[in-house]
Amino acid sequence: MKYQSLAVEILNLLGYDDPVGDEWISDFEEEKQTELPKVHREFMRFAHNCPLFETSDIWVDKHIRFLSDDTDECDEDILMIGSDFSASIVKMGIAKKEFEYETLFDFEEGEDIKEELDE
């Protein structure tokens, strides 16, 4: 069993190897005038509207949006990517300011390593 597989690799192994989300990503990024985080963009290339995720906590369809699209009361722009009502987490998101960071995971050491760009 390979425990270090990326989400995209698992999708490809399950037969979801056609990047059906490319057009959606281009339209979304053009409309919002921003680039999705690299890891999320790669995942969405294969997971967009994938039936495997119909009951998951991660949104892979038109629900993905910025919180500012819903309300003007938000101080920070957040990309909403899912929800988990069973865990009492109403919505999950990624702060737009985090888009510029590359997060790496060292499986050997089990440590989360974040490259700081604010030096």
BELCOR-V638700 format. One record per run of one state. SS is the DSSP state (alpha for helix, beta for strand, coil for the rest). FROM is the first residue (numbers start at 1). LEN is the number of residues. If there is no record, write none. Layout:
ss=SS from=FROM len=LEN
ss=SS from=FROM len=LEN
This chain:
ss=coil from=1 len=6
ss=alpha from=7 len=7
ss=coil from=14 len=8
ss=alpha from=22 len=11
ss=coil from=33 len=5
ss=alpha from=38 len=10
ss=coil from=48 len=3
ss=alpha from=51 len=3
ss=coil from=54 len=4
ss=beta from=58 len=1
ss=coil from=59 len=6
ss=beta from=65 len=2
ss=alpha from=67 len=4
ss=coil from=71 len=7
ss=beta from=78 len=7
ss=alpha from=85 len=3
ss=coil from=88 len=1
ss=beta from=89 len=7
ss=alpha from=96 len=5
ss=coil from=101 len=2
ss=beta from=103 len=4
ss=coil from=107 len=4
ss=beta from=111 len=4
ss=coil from=115 len=5
